[in-house]
């Protein structure tokens, strides 16, 4: 049941983080890729492949986590 309820809020999270973090928190390439990824997650969910949407979110989250830990610390 979680795979049916999770993908749409996850897509909203990806889109919101991409729009809000563009140029500040996220690199530009990741912010640009986030909105199309969120749209793909919504489409894939409505097609019936919610597990693929969950996987896409997991990959996006992993990339964000790695990039956030690799950032130089600001003073």
C-alpha positions, 0 to 999 in steps of 0.5 A: 500500500505504501507504494501506492501512496508514496510516489505522488508526494515524493514527486512533489518533494522532488519538484519543490526541492528542485525549484527552491534549491536551484542555485543555492542548495543544489547544483544547477544541473540537478535542479534542472533535472528535478522537475522533469524527473518529478513529472516522469514520476507522476506519469509512471505512477499513473501508468501503474509502475509505482515501484519505478517511481519509488526507485527514481525517488531513491536515486534522486535522494541518493544523488542529493545526499552525496552532493550535500555531503561533498559540499565545501562548508561555508564560513 
